[in-house]
Amino acid sequence: MPRTARDVVFVDGARTPFGKAGKGLYAETRADDLVVRVIRELLRRNPGLPPERVDEVAIAATTQIGDQGLTIGRSAALLAGLPRSVPGYAIDRMCAGAMTAVTTSGAGISFGAYDVAIAGGVEHMGRHPMGEGVDPNPRFLSEKLVDPSALVMGNTAENLHDRYPSITKERADAYALRSQEKVAKAYADGRIQQDLVEVLVRSAEQGYGLATADEPPRPETTLEGLAGLKTPFRAHGNVTPGNAAGLNDGATGAIIAAEDVAADLGLDARMRLVDFSFAGVDPEVMGEGPVPATERLLRRQGMSMDEIGLIEINEAFAVQVLAFLDHFGLADDDTRVNPWGGAIALGHPLASSGVRLMMQLSRLFAERPDVRYGLTTMCVGMGMGGTVLWENTNWEGSAK
């Protein structure tokens, strides 16, 4: 039987406030409970969506053990109270886990296998440090398939500085400062809080509390302070805790639906999924990943970067963002890029971050009907990049 692809829309997104790994907000909170809180909030915010109409729950985690294991998409769906008829699964593409959860479930919707899906990600880096339980095949090093630095993300960022000497530590620090300043302003304007869900937290020492805001931002950051930070990955290097995202805990989730189904259920359609692309690069410079992923997508669509009005790029490291900007001829302070700041300030709980980018883009679209297209893009461990192209459903040029 012939099939016709359906348009897919981003309906809504929610996330926990991001915490600092270790002794941060969620030191005594389970990772799966963070996901459950997000799923329940999505259903609460969208009463027009009957829980039984959710066809799939796709949740990403980079370290799929302990409270991030047990096929977390399915287990979180059960814990959140979704009907037992709703299936779920776990997905892993390291930092692009949640992004891949959206593109995979979105592809299923377009194909007609689903009508509605919940897609997101979680990472509790305090409970499960990056690389926990990993056993890399010795052939990687013995056969020199990758340089040893490829297995340490901070080293790959230093390698990127080596490859592009024009991206100095001073440029990286200046970019990091702007990220902190933009996040502080976005918080002051009440923009970040729109997608946060309060989380009950517990501390054996302090009792119960409520997580209501992101823990990582450092609004007091100065260039002088950034300049004095140590470079842990290389003596006299360029990458510091100030110009890179930290180690964080948090969860994100989004409702993705066929556009006609969303309309029938009275759900919002904040933005339309146009296309997506993933690409591989040398693992030693994994931060380059967004460049070929974006090039491939734009080439397939017959578009140029001039047609992209907003860009949400994950700030794993400042150097990675600057390499992307330089490649596409964009200024370090291009106003299209991360208008409300990014992961250097907000945090980067690995597999969850892709949906945070989408949430912020969808909010920006609502404020910018003059913008038709936007990108969410990120670098991915082991040498990959991912980019998703979205269309603003509030674009003033669209037929009403």
Summary of the structure (lengths in Angstrom):
residues: 400
radius of gyration: 20.0
end to end distance: 32.4
largest distance: 65.0
contacts: 1530
relative contact order: 0.20
helix: 39%
strand: 21%
